[in-house]
Amino acid sequence: MNPEKIIRDKNSTAIINADVDALNAYKLKRDQRSKINELEKDINSVKNDLLEIKDMLKQIIKDRE
């Protein structure tokens, strides 16, 4: 946190971080994490689908024997 970017609100006396670049960097990382999590869910879904297909194919082969 950059000390020059910290200000105090005169009305509420709250300390505010006015570093817009840091906020934008945080939002970018947050969005990237969200996309990665979504991709992980998609990959796991595809893996499960492939396992189901594999099991079905094994069952078909077994039934034909």
CHARMM-style PDB file with segment names, atoms N, HN, CA, C and O in Angstrom:
ATOM      1  N   MET     1       0.856  -1.162   0.000  1.00  0.00      PROA
ATOM      2  CA  MET     1       0.000   0.000   0.000  1.00  0.00      PROA
ATOM      3  C   MET     1       0.905   1.229   0.000  1.00  0.00      PROA
ATOM      4  O   MET     1       1.836   1.339   0.797  1.00  0.00      PROA
ATOM      5  N   ASN     2       0.610   2.134  -0.902  1.00  0.00      PROA
ATOM      6  HN  ASN     2      -0.147   2.045  -1.550  1.00  0.00      PROA
ATOM      7  CA  ASN     2       1.406   3.343  -1.066  1.00  0.00      PROA
ATOM      8  C   ASN     2       0.901   4.413  -0.088  1.00  0.00      PROA
ATOM      9  O   ASN     2      -0.263   4.803  -0.170  1.00  0.00      PROA
ATOM     10  N   PRO     3       1.747   4.900   0.836  1.00  0.00      PROA
ATOM     11  CA  PRO     3       1.293   5.880   1.838  1.00  0.00      PROA
ATOM     12  C   PRO     3       0.734   7.165   1.243  1.00  0.00      PROA
ATOM     13  O   PRO     3      -0.124   7.802   1.853  1.00  0.00      PROA
ATOM     14  N   GLU     4       1.210   7.559   0.055  1.00  0.00      PROA
ATOM     15  HN  GLU     4       1.908   7.041  -0.441  1.00  0.00      PROA
ATOM     16  CA  GLU     4       0.700   8.775  -0.563  1.00  0.00      PROA
ATOM     17  C   GLU     4      -0.734   8.604  -1.050  1.00  0.00      PROA
ATOM     18  O   GLU     4      -1.428   9.592  -1.286  1.00  0.00      PROA
ATOM     19  N   LYS     5      -1.175   7.386  -1.201  1.00  0.00      PROA
ATOM     20  HN  LYS     5      -0.611   6.583  -1.009  1.00  0.00      PROA
ATOM     21  CA  LYS     5      -2.504   7.100  -1.722  1.00  0.00      PROA
ATOM     22  C   LYS     5      -3.537   6.909  -0.614  1.00  0.00      PROA
ATOM     23  O   LYS     5      -4.695   6.595  -0.890  1.00  0.00      PROA
ATOM     24  N   ILE     6      -3.126   7.094   0.623  1.00  0.00      PROA
ATOM     25  HN  ILE     6      -2.185   7.349   0.847  1.00  0.00      PROA
ATOM     26  CA  ILE     6      -4.048   6.930   1.738  1.00  0.00      PROA
ATOM     27  C   ILE     6      -4.515   8.307   2.180  1.00  0.00      PROA
ATOM     28  O   ILE     6      -3.713   9.201   2.448  1.00  0.00      PROA
ATOM     29  N   ILE     7      -5.843   8.456   2.251  1.00  0.00      PROA
ATOM     30  HN  ILE     7      -6.495   7.730   2.033  1.00  0.00      PROA
ATOM     31  CA  ILE     7      -6.411   9.743   2.670  1.00  0.00      PROA
ATOM     32  C   ILE     7      -7.444   9.500   3.764  1.00  0.00      PROA
ATOM     33  O   ILE     7      -7.932   8.382   3.932  1.00  0.00      PROA
ATOM     34  N   ARG     8      -7.765  10.535   4.491  1.00  0.00      PROA
ATOM     35  HN  ARG     8      -7.368  11.442   4.354  1.00  0.00      PROA
ATOM     36  CA  ARG     8      -8.785  10.439   5.532  1.00  0.00      PROA
ATOM     37  C   ARG     8     -10.009  11.225   5.079  1.00  0.00      PROA
ATOM     38  O   ARG     8      -9.913  12.390   4.691  1.00  0.00      PROA
ATOM     39  N   ASP     9     -11.153  10.564   5.137  1.00  0.00      PROA
ATOM     40  HN  ASP     9     -11.231   9.618   5.451  1.00  0.00      PROA
ATOM     41  CA  ASP     9     -12.414  11.216   4.802  1.00  0.00      PROA
ATOM     42  C   ASP     9     -12.739  12.223   5.900  1.00  0.00      PROA
ATOM     43  O   ASP     9     -12.755  11.881   7.082  1.00  0.00      PROA
ATOM     44  N   LYS    10     -12.998  13.462   5.502  1.00  0.00      PROA
ATOM     45  HN  LYS    10     -12.985  13.740   4.542  1.00  0.00      PROA
ATOM     46  CA  LYS    10     -13.233  14.523   6.493  1.00  0.00      PROA
ATOM     47  C   LYS    10     -14.580  14.361   7.202  1.00  0.00      PROA
ATOM     48  O   LYS    10     -14.719  14.766   8.356  1.00  0.00      PROA
ATOM     49  N   ASN    11     -15.558  13.785   6.537  1.00  0.00      PROA
ATOM     50  HN  ASN    11     -15.445  13.456   5.599  1.00  0.00      PROA
ATOM     51  CA  ASN    11     -16.882  13.620   7.147  1.00  0.00      PROA
ATOM     52  C   ASN    11     -16.933  12.452   8.119  1.00  0.00      PROA
ATOM     53  O   ASN    11     -17.387  12.586   9.255  1.00  0.00      PROA
ATOM     54  N   SER    12     -16.452  11.288   7.641  1.00  0.00      PROA
ATOM     55  HN  SER    12     -16.083  11.180   6.718  1.00  0.00      PROA
ATOM     56  CA  SER    12     -16.561  10.092   8.486  1.00  0.00      PROA
ATOM     57  C   SER    12     -15.272   9.794   9.242  1.00  0.00      PROA
ATOM     58  O   SER    12     -15.277   8.940  10.130  1.00  0.00      PROA
ATOM     59  N   THR    13     -14.202  10.447   8.932  1.00  0.00      PROA
ATOM     60  HN  THR    13     -14.199  11.140   8.211  1.00  0.00      PROA
ATOM     61  CA  THR    13     -12.847  10.232   9.450  1.00  0.00      PROA
ATOM     62  C   THR    13     -12.299   8.841   9.117  1.00  0.00      PROA
ATOM     63  O   THR    13     -11.325   8.384   9.716  1.00  0.00      PROA
ATOM     64  N   ALA    14     -12.944   8.177   8.148  1.00  0.00      PROA
ATOM     65  HN  ALA    14     -13.734   8.548   7.661  1.00  0.00      PROA
ATOM     66  CA  ALA    14     -12.455   6.867   7.716  1.00  0.00      PROA
ATOM     67  C   ALA    14     -11.174   7.039   6.920  1.00  0.00      PROA
ATOM     68  O   ALA    14     -10.977   8.051   6.247  1.00  0.00      PROA
ATOM     69  N   ILE    15     -10.299   6.035   7.002  1.00  0.00      PROA
ATOM     70  HN  ILE    15     -10.459   5.212   7.548  1.00  0.00      PROA
ATOM     71  CA  ILE    15      -9.082   6.031   6.204  1.00  0.00      PROA
ATOM     72  C   ILE    15      -9.416   5.329   4.895  1.00  0.00      PROA
ATOM     73  O   ILE    15      -9.951   4.220   4.899  1.00  0.00      PROA
ATOM     74  N   ILE    16      -9.099   5.979   3.770  1.00  0.00      PROA
ATOM     75  HN  ILE    16      -8.665   6.880   3.767  1.00  0.00      PROA
ATOM     76  CA  ILE    16      -9.457   5.478   2.450  1.00  0.00      PROA
ATOM     77  C   ILE    16      -8.203   5.280   1.614  1.00  0.00      PROA
ATOM     78  O   ILE    16      -7.327   6.144   1.563  1.00  0.00      PROA
ATOM     79  N   ASN    17      -8.135   4.135   0.965  1.00  0.00      PROA
ATOM     80  HN  ASN    17      -8.846   3.434   1.007  1.00  0.00      PROA
ATOM     81  CA  ASN    17      -7.048   3.870   0.031  1.00  0.00      PROA
ATOM     82  C   ASN    17      -7.494   4.383  -1.339  1.00  0.00      PROA
ATOM     83  O   ASN    17      -8.433   3.847  -1.927  1.00  0.00      PROA
ATOM     84  N   ALA    18      -6.837   5.398  -1.836  1.00  0.00      PROA
ATOM     85  HN  ALA    18      -6.074   5.834  -1.358  1.00  0.00      PROA
ATOM     86  CA  ALA    18      -7.209   6.020  -3.107  1.00  0.00      PROA
ATOM     87  C   ALA    18      -6.312   5.554  -4.247  1.00  0.00      PROA
ATOM     88  O   ALA    18      -6.226   6.220  -5.279  1.00  0.00      PROA
ATOM     89  N   ASP    19      -5.648   4.421  -4.071  1.00  0.00      PROA
ATOM     90  HN  ASP    19      -5.719   3.881  -3.233  1.00  0.00      PROA
ATOM     91  CA  ASP    19      -4.748   3.885  -5.095  1.00  0.00      PROA
ATOM     92  C   ASP    19      -5.568   3.138  -6.144  1.00  0.00      PROA
ATOM     93  O   ASP    19      -5.856   1.951  -5.991  1.00  0.00      PROA
ATOM     94  N   VAL    20      -5.935   3.839  -7.199  1.00  0.00      PROA
ATOM     95  HN  VAL    20      -5.701   4.803  -7.323  1.00  0.00      PROA
ATOM     96  CA  VAL    20      -6.782   3.273  -8.250  1.00  0.00      PROA
ATOM     97  C   VAL    20      -6.060   2.151  -8.984  1.00  0.00      PROA
ATOM     98  O   VAL    20      -6.686   1.164  -9.372  1.00  0.00      PROA
ATOM     99  N   ASP    21      -4.762   2.289  -9.178  1.00  0.00      PROA
ATOM    100  HN  ASP    21      -4.254   3.091  -8.863  1.00  0.00      PROA
ATOM    101  CA  ASP    21      -3.996   1.246  -9.868  1.00  0.00      PROA
ATOM    102  C   ASP    21      -4.029  -0.065  -9.082  1.00  0.00      PROA
ATOM    103  O   ASP    21      -4.185  -1.142  -9.658  1.00  0.00      PROA
ATOM    104  N   ALA    22      -3.882   0.038  -7.771  1.00  0.00      PROA
ATOM    105  HN  ALA    22      -3.755   0.913  -7.303  1.00  0.00      PROA
ATOM    106  CA  ALA    22      -3.934  -1.167  -6.934  1.00  0.00      PROA
ATOM    107  C   ALA    22      -5.330  -1.788  -6.974  1.00  0.00      PROA
ATOM    108  O   ALA    22      -5.457  -3.012  -6.999  1.00  0.00      PROA
ATOM    109  N   LEU    23      -6.359  -0.974  -6.980  1.00  0.00      PROA
ATOM    110  HN  LEU    23      -6.255   0.020  -6.960  1.00  0.00      PROA
ATOM    111  CA  LEU    23      -7.728  -1.478  -7.060  1.00  0.00      PROA
ATOM    112  C   LEU    23      -7.956  -2.198  -8.381  1.00  0.00      PROA
ATOM    113  O   LEU    23      -8.543  -3.280  -8.410  1.00  0.00      PROA
ATOM    114  N   ASN    24      -7.495  -1.601  -9.472  1.00  0.00      PROA
ATOM    115  HN  ASN    24      -7.018  -0.722  -9.449  1.00  0.00      PROA
ATOM    116  CA  ASN    24      -7.647  -2.240 -10.783  1.00  0.00      PROA
ATOM    117  C   ASN    24      -6.870  -3.551 -10.859  1.00  0.00      PROA
ATOM    118  O   ASN    24      -7.354  -4.519 -11.445  1.00  0.00      PROA
ATOM    119  N   ALA    25      -5.674  -3.595 -10.274  1.00  0.00      PROA
ATOM    120  HN  ALA    25      -5.281  -2.808  -9.798  1.00  0.00      PROA
ATOM    121  CA  ALA    25      -4.875  -4.820 -10.256  1.00  0.00      PROA
ATOM    122  C   ALA    25      -5.597  -5.901  -9.454  1.00  0.00      PROA
ATOM    123  O   ALA    25      -5.630  -7.062  -9.863  1.00  0.00      PROA
ATOM    124  N   TYR    26      -6.169  -5.524  -8.323  1.00  0.00      PROA
ATOM    125  HN  TYR    26      -6.142  -4.581  -7.991  1.00  0.00      PROA
ATOM    126  CA  TYR    26      -6.933  -6.471  -7.503  1.00  0.00      PROA
ATOM    127  C   TYR    26      -8.120  -7.023  -8.285  1.00  0.00      PROA
ATOM    128  O   TYR    26      -8.361  -8.230  -8.278  1.00  0.00      PROA
ATOM    129  N   LYS    27      -8.862  -6.147  -8.959  1.00  0.00      PROA
ATOM    130  HN  LYS    27      -8.667  -5.166  -8.965  1.00  0.00      PROA
ATOM    131  CA  LYS    27     -10.036  -6.593  -9.722  1.00  0.00      PROA
ATOM    132  C   LYS    27      -9.631  -7.527 -10.857  1.00  0.00      PROA
ATOM    133  O   LYS    27     -10.325  -8.504 -11.137  1.00  0.00      PROA
ATOM    134  N   LEU    28      -8.510  -7.229 -11.511  1.00  0.00      PROA
ATOM    135  HN  LEU    28      -7.946  -6.435 -11.284  1.00  0.00      PROA
ATOM    136  CA  LEU    28      -8.023  -8.082 -12.596  1.00  0.00      PROA
ATOM    137  C   LEU    28      -7.675  -9.469 -12.065  1.00  0.00      PROA
ATOM    138  O   LEU    28      -8.060 -10.477 -12.658  1.00  0.00      PROA
ATOM    139  N   LYS    29      -6.948  -9.524 -10.949  1.00  0.00      PROA
ATOM    140  HN  LYS    29      -6.635  -8.706 -10.467  1.00  0.00      PROA
ATOM    141  CA  LYS    29      -6.588 -10.818 -10.348  1.00  0.00      PROA
ATOM    142  C   LYS    29      -7.828 -11.580  -9.904  1.00  0.00      PROA
ATOM    143  O   LYS    29      -7.910 -12.796 -10.078  1.00  0.00      PROA
ATOM    144  N   ARG    30      -8.799 -10.862  -9.326  1.00  0.00      PROA
ATOM    145  HN  ARG    30      -8.733  -9.874  -9.184  1.00  0.00      PROA
ATOM    146  CA  ARG    30     -10.047 -11.492  -8.882  1.00  0.00      PROA
ATOM    147  C   ARG    30     -10.781 -12.105 -10.073  1.00  0.00      PROA
ATOM    148  O   ARG    30     -11.276 -13.229  -9.992  1.00  0.00      PROA
ATOM    149  N   ASP    31     -10.850 -11.369 -11.171  1.00  0.00      PROA
ATOM    150  HN  ASP    31     -10.448 -10.455 -11.237  1.00  0.00      PROA
ATOM    151  CA  ASP    31     -11.522 -11.867 -12.363  1.00  0.00      PROA
ATOM    152  C   ASP    31     -10.786 -13.070 -12.955  1.00  0.00      PROA
ATOM    153  O   ASP    31     -11.412 -14.023 -13.419  1.00  0.00      PROA
ATOM    154  N   GLN    32      -9.465 -13.018 -12.935  1.00  0.00      PROA
ATOM    155  HN  GLN    32      -8.957 -12.244 -12.558  1.00  0.00      PROA
ATOM    156  CA  GLN    32      -8.671 -14.142 -13.441  1.00  0.00      PROA
ATOM    157  C   GLN    32      -8.892 -15.384 -12.592  1.00  0.00      PROA
ATOM    158  O   GLN    32      -9.031 -16.484 -13.125  1.00  0.00      PROA
ATOM    159  N   ARG    33      -8.928 -15.213 -11.253  1.00  0.00      PROA
ATOM    160  HN  ARG    33      -8.816 -14.318 -10.820  1.00  0.00      PROA
ATOM    161  CA  ARG    33      -9.193 -16.352 -10.366  1.00  0.00      PROA
ATOM    162  C   ARG    33     -10.563 -16.940 -10.635  1.00  0.00      PROA
ATOM    163  O   ARG    33     -10.736 -18.159 -10.633  1.00  0.00      PROA
ATOM    164  N   SER    34     -11.531 -16.077 -10.864  1.00  0.00      PROA
ATOM    165  HN  SER    34     -11.391 -15.087 -10.866  1.00  0.00      PROA
ATOM    166  CA  SER    34     -12.891 -16.524 -11.150  1.00  0.00      PROA
ATOM    167  C   SER    34     -12.927 -17.337 -12.442  1.00  0.00      PROA
ATOM    168  O   SER    34     -13.576 -18.381 -12.506  1.00  0.00      PROA
ATOM    169  N   LYS    35     -12.231 -16.858 -13.463  1.00  0.00      PROA
ATOM    170  HN  LYS    35     -11.704 -16.010 -13.411  1.00  0.00      PROA
ATOM    171  CA  LYS    35     -12.181 -17.586 -14.737  1.00  0.00      PROA
ATOM    172  C   LYS    35     -11.482 -18.925 -14.572  1.00  0.00      PROA
ATOM    173  O   LYS    35     -11.919 -19.927 -15.138  1.00  0.00      PROA
ATOM    174  N   ILE    36     -10.413 -18.952 -13.812  1.00  0.00      PROA
ATOM    175  HN  ILE    36     -10.058 -18.138 -13.352  1.00  0.00      PROA
ATOM    176  CA  ILE    36      -9.691 -20.210 -13.574  1.00  0.00      PROA
ATOM    177  C   ILE    36     -10.594 -21.205 -12.845  1.00  0.00      PROA
ATOM    178  O   ILE    36     -10.634 -22.384 -13.196  1.00  0.00      PROA
ATOM    179  N   ASN    37     -11.317 -20.731 -11.833  1.00  0.00      PROA
ATOM    180  HN  ASN    37     -11.285 -19.773 -11.547  1.00  0.00      PROA
ATOM    181  CA  ASN    37     -12.223 -21.616 -11.104  1.00  0.00      PROA
ATOM    182  C   ASN    37     -13.315 -22.156 -12.014  1.00  0.00      PROA
ATOM    183  O   ASN    37     -13.690 -23.324 -11.915  1.00  0.00      PROA
ATOM    184  N   GLU    38     -13.824 -21.313 -12.894  1.00  0.00      PROA
ATOM    185  HN  GLU    38     -13.520 -20.364 -12.975  1.00  0.00      PROA
ATOM    186  CA  GLU    38     -14.854 -21.751 -13.830  1.00  0.00      PROA
ATOM    187  C   GLU    38     -14.298 -22.800 -14.797  1.00  0.00      PROA
ATOM    188  O   GLU    38     -14.962 -23.792 -15.096  1.00  0.00      PROA
ATOM    189  N   LEU    39     -13.081 -22.574 -15.279  1.00  0.00      PROA
ATOM    190  HN  LEU    39     -12.541 -21.768 -15.036  1.00  0.00      PROA
ATOM    191  CA  LEU    39     -12.445 -23.540 -16.176  1.00  0.00      PROA
ATOM    192  C   LEU    39     -12.185 -24.866 -15.469  1.00  0.00      PROA
ATOM    193  O   LEU    39     -12.346 -25.928 -16.069  1.00  0.00      PROA
ATOM    194  N   GLU    40     -11.786 -24.813 -14.202  1.00  0.00      PROA
ATOM    195  HN  GLU    40     -11.656 -23.949 -13.715  1.00  0.00      PROA
ATOM    196  CA  GLU    40     -11.575 -26.042 -13.439  1.00  0.00      PROA
ATOM    197  C   GLU    40     -12.873 -26.830 -13.316  1.00  0.00      PROA
ATOM    198  O   GLU    40     -12.878 -28.053 -13.453  1.00  0.00      PROA
ATOM    199  N   LYS    41     -13.971 -26.130 -13.058  1.00  0.00      PROA
ATOM    200  HN  LYS    41     -13.968 -25.136 -12.947  1.00  0.00      PROA
ATOM    201  CA  LYS    41     -15.275 -26.802 -12.976  1.00  0.00      PROA
ATOM    202  C   LYS    41     -15.635 -27.440 -14.309  1.00  0.00      PROA
ATOM    203  O   LYS    41     -16.122 -28.570 -14.350  1.00  0.00      PROA
ATOM    204  N   ASP    42     -15.395 -26.712 -15.407  1.00  0.00      PROA
ATOM    205  HN  ASP    42     -14.999 -25.794 -15.373  1.00  0.00      PROA
ATOM    206  CA  ASP    42     -15.685 -27.251 -16.737  1.00  0.00      PROA
ATOM    207  C   ASP    42     -14.844 -28.489 -17.025  1.00  0.00      PROA
ATOM    208  O   ASP    42     -15.351 -29.479 -17.552  1.00  0.00      PROA
ATOM    209  N   ILE    43     -13.574 -28.433 -16.681  1.00  0.00      PROA
ATOM    210  HN  ILE    43     -13.163 -27.628 -16.253  1.00  0.00      PROA
ATOM    211  CA  ILE    43     -12.681 -29.573 -16.916  1.00  0.00      PROA
ATOM    212  C   ILE    43     -13.142 -30.778 -16.106  1.00  0.00      PROA
ATOM    213  O   ILE    43     -13.170 -31.897 -16.618  1.00  0.00      PROA
ATOM    214  N   ASN    44     -13.501 -30.555 -14.853  1.00  0.00      PROA
ATOM    215  HN  ASN    44     -13.478 -29.645 -14.438  1.00  0.00      PROA
ATOM    216  CA  ASN    44     -13.975 -31.662 -14.022  1.00  0.00      PROA
ATOM    217  C   ASN    44     -15.267 -32.252 -14.567  1.00  0.00      PROA
ATOM    218  O   ASN    44     -15.481 -33.462 -14.494  1.00  0.00      PROA
ATOM    219  N   SER    45     -16.113 -31.412 -15.104  1.00  0.00      PROA
ATOM    220  HN  SER    45     -15.939 -30.429 -15.164  1.00  0.00      PROA
ATOM    221  CA  SER    45     -17.361 -31.891 -15.702  1.00  0.00      PROA
ATOM    222  C   SER    45     -17.069 -32.764 -16.924  1.00  0.00      PROA
ATOM    223  O   SER    45     -17.682 -33.817 -17.102  1.00  0.00      PROA
ATOM    224  N   VAL    46     -16.143 -32.326 -17.754  1.00  0.00      PROA
ATOM    225  HN  VAL    46     -15.645 -31.471 -17.609  1.00  0.00      PROA
ATOM    226  CA  VAL    46     -15.768 -33.105 -18.934  1.00  0.00      PROA
ATOM    227  C   VAL    46     -15.139 -34.430 -18.508  1.00  0.00      PROA
ATOM    228  O   VAL    46     -15.410 -35.467 -19.112  1.00  0.00      PROA
ATOM    229  N   LYS    47     -14.310 -34.401 -17.483  1.00  0.00      PROA
ATOM    230  HN  LYS    47     -14.090 -33.559 -16.992  1.00  0.00      PROA
ATOM    231  CA  LYS    47     -13.699 -35.638 -16.984  1.00  0.00      PROA
ATOM    232  C   LYS    47     -14.769 -36.620 -16.520  1.00  0.00      PROA
ATOM    233  O   LYS    47     -14.704 -37.813 -16.818  1.00  0.00      PROA
ATOM    234  N   ASN    48     -15.744 -36.110 -15.793  1.00  0.00      PROA
ATOM    235  HN  ASN    48     -15.796 -35.141 -15.551  1.00  0.00      PROA
ATOM    236  CA  ASN    48     -16.819 -36.984 -15.318  1.00  0.00      PROA
ATOM    237  C   ASN    48     -17.624 -37.550 -16.481  1.00  0.00      PROA
ATOM    238  O   ASN    48     -17.994 -38.724 -16.474  1.00  0.00      PROA
ATOM    239  N   ASP    49     -17.891 -36.723 -17.469  1.00  0.00      PROA
ATOM    240  HN  ASP    49     -17.591 -35.769 -17.476  1.00  0.00      PROA
ATOM    241  CA  ASP    49     -18.617 -37.198 -18.655  1.00  0.00      PROA
ATOM    242  C   ASP    49     -17.835 -38.293 -19.362  1.00  0.00      PROA
ATOM    243  O   ASP    49     -18.404 -39.303 -19.777  1.00  0.00      PROA
ATOM    244  N   LEU    50     -16.527 -38.090 -19.498  1.00  0.00      PROA
ATOM    245  HN  LEU    50     -16.065 -37.269 -19.161  1.00  0.00      PROA
ATOM    246  CA  LEU    50     -15.697 -39.107 -20.159  1.00  0.00      PROA
ATOM    247  C   LEU    50     -15.666 -40.409 -19.361  1.00  0.00      PROA
ATOM    248  O   LEU    50     -15.670 -41.496 -19.939  1.00  0.00      PROA
ATOM    249  N   LEU    51     -15.637 -40.297 -18.048  1.00  0.00      PROA
ATOM    250  HN  LEU    51     -15.634 -39.413 -17.579  1.00  0.00      PROA
ATOM    251  CA  LEU    51     -15.664 -41.508 -17.227  1.00  0.00      PROA
ATOM    252  C   LEU    51     -16.987 -42.256 -17.405  1.00  0.00      PROA
ATOM    253  O   LEU    51     -17.008 -43.486 -17.463  1.00  0.00      PROA
ATOM    254  N   GLU    52     -18.078 -41.513 -17.491  1.00  0.00      PROA
ATOM    255  HN  GLU    52     -18.061 -40.514 -17.444  1.00  0.00      PROA
ATOM    256  CA  GLU    52     -19.376 -42.142 -17.714  1.00  0.00      PROA
ATOM    257  C   GLU    52     -19.418 -42.834 -19.074  1.00  0.00      PROA
ATOM    258  O   GLU    52     -19.917 -43.953 -19.192  1.00  0.00      PROA
ATOM    259  N   ILE    53     -18.897 -42.171 -20.088  1.00  0.00      PROA
ATOM    260  HN  ILE    53     -18.492 -41.262 -19.992  1.00  0.00      PROA
ATOM    261  CA  ILE    53     -18.861 -42.763 -21.429  1.00  0.00      PROA
ATOM    262  C   ILE    53     -18.003 -44.017 -21.425  1.00  0.00      PROA
ATOM    263  O   ILE    53     -18.361 -45.030 -22.026  1.00  0.00      PROA
ATOM    264  N   LYS    54     -16.888 -43.943 -20.755  1.00  0.00      PROA
ATOM    265  HN  LYS    54     -16.597 -43.121 -20.266  1.00  0.00      PROA
ATOM    266  CA  LYS    54     -15.988 -45.094 -20.663  1.00  0.00      PROA
ATOM    267  C   LYS    54     -16.694 -46.266 -19.983  1.00  0.00      PROA
ATOM    268  O   LYS    54     -16.607 -47.401 -20.450  1.00  0.00      PROA
ATOM    269  N   ASP    55     -17.391 -45.990 -18.885  1.00  0.00      PROA
ATOM    270  HN  ASP    55     -17.461 -45.068 -18.506  1.00  0.00      PROA
ATOM    271  CA  ASP    55     -18.110 -47.049 -18.183  1.00  0.00      PROA
ATOM    272  C   ASP    55     -19.209 -47.647 -19.060  1.00  0.00      PROA
ATOM    273  O   ASP    55     -19.420 -48.860 -19.061  1.00  0.00      PROA
ATOM    274  N   MET    56     -19.908 -46.787 -19.805  1.00  0.00      PROA
ATOM    275  HN  MET    56     -19.737 -45.802 -19.804  1.00  0.00      PROA
ATOM    276  CA  MET    56     -20.954 -47.282 -20.702  1.00  0.00      PROA
ATOM    277  C   MET    56     -20.368 -48.164 -21.790  1.00  0.00      PROA
ATOM    278  O   MET    56     -20.935 -49.208 -22.113  1.00  0.00      PROA
ATOM    279  N   LEU    57     -19.248 -47.760 -22.355  1.00  0.00      PROA
ATOM    280  HN  LEU    57     -18.788 -46.912 -22.092  1.00  0.00      PROA
ATOM    281  CA  LEU    57     -18.604 -48.576 -23.388  1.00  0.00      PROA
ATOM    282  C   LEU    57     -18.149 -49.925 -22.829  1.00  0.00      PROA
ATOM    283  O   LEU    57     -18.277 -50.956 -23.488  1.00  0.00      PROA
ATOM    284  N   LYS    58     -17.620 -49.903 -21.614  1.00  0.00      PROA
ATOM    285  HN  LYS    58     -17.516 -49.065 -21.078  1.00  0.00      PROA
ATOM    286  CA  LYS    58     -17.219 -51.166 -20.981  1.00  0.00      PROA
ATOM    287  C   LYS    58     -18.426 -52.076 -20.797  1.00  0.00      PROA
ATOM    288  O   LYS    58     -18.344 -53.285 -21.015  1.00  0.00      PROA
ATOM    289  N   GLN    59     -19.546 -51.485 -20.394  1.00  0.00      PROA
ATOM    290  HN  GLN    59     -19.613 -50.503 -20.216  1.00  0.00      PROA
ATOM    291  CA  GLN    59     -20.756 -52.276 -20.185  1.00  0.00      PROA
ATOM    292  C   GLN    59     -21.262 -52.842 -21.511  1.00  0.00      PROA
ATOM    293  O   GLN    59     -21.700 -53.991 -21.561  1.00  0.00      PROA
ATOM    294  N   ILE    60     -21.209 -52.063 -22.567  1.00  0.00      PROA
ATOM    295  HN  ILE    60     -20.854 -51.129 -22.527  1.00  0.00      PROA
ATOM    296  CA  ILE    60     -21.635 -52.543 -23.885  1.00  0.00      PROA
ATOM    297  C   ILE    60     -20.760 -53.712 -24.328  1.00  0.00      PROA
ATOM    298  O   ILE    60     -21.267 -54.723 -24.814  1.00  0.00      PROA
ATOM    299  N   ILE    61     -19.459 -53.576 -24.162  1.00  0.00      PROA
ATOM    300  HN  ILE    61     -19.047 -52.755 -23.767  1.00  0.00      PROA
ATOM    301  CA  ILE    61     -18.544 -54.649 -24.529  1.00  0.00      PROA
ATOM    302  C   ILE    61     -18.814 -55.884 -23.694  1.00  0.00      PROA
ATOM    303  O   ILE    61     -18.818 -56.997 -24.220  1.00  0.00      PROA
ATOM    304  N   LYS    62     -19.035 -55.711 -22.425  1.00  0.00      PROA
ATOM    305  HN  LYS    62     -19.032 -54.807 -21.997  1.00  0.00      PROA
ATOM    306  CA  LYS    62     -19.307 -56.832 -21.524  1.00  0.00      PROA
ATOM    307  C   LYS    62     -20.603 -57.537 -21.928  1.00  0.00      PROA
ATOM    308  O   LYS    62     -20.663 -58.766 -21.925  1.00  0.00      PROA
ATOM    309  N   ASP    63     -21.626 -56.778 -22.272  1.00  0.00      PROA
ATOM    310  HN  ASP    63     -21.577 -55.780 -22.275  1.00  0.00      PROA
ATOM    311  CA  ASP    63     -22.910 -57.355 -22.669  1.00  0.00      PROA
ATOM    312  C   ASP    63     -22.823 -58.116 -23.981  1.00  0.00      PROA
ATOM    313  O   ASP    63     -23.597 -59.048 -24.198  1.00  0.00      PROA
ATOM    314  N   ARG    64     -21.921 -57.753 -24.842  1.00  0.00      PROA
ATOM    315  HN  ARG    64     -21.292 -56.996 -24.666  1.00  0.00      PROA
ATOM    316  CA  ARG    64     -21.789 -58.403 -26.149  1.00  0.00      PROA
ATOM    317  C   ARG    64     -21.031 -59.724 -26.028  1.00  0.00      PROA
ATOM    318  O   ARG    64     -21.095 -60.565 -26.925  1.00  0.00      PROA
ATOM    319  N   GLU    65     -20.328 -59.899 -24.939  1.00  0.00      PROA
ATOM    320  HN  GLU    65     -20.277 -59.216 -24.210  1.00  0.00      PROA
ATOM    321  CA  GLU    65     -19.527 -61.129 -24.787  1.00  0.00      PROA
ATOM    322  C   GLU    65     -20.382 -62.306 -24.409  1.00  0.00      PROA
ATOM    323  OT1 GLU    65     -19.870 -63.413 -24.242  1.00  0.00      PROA
TER     324      GLU     65
END
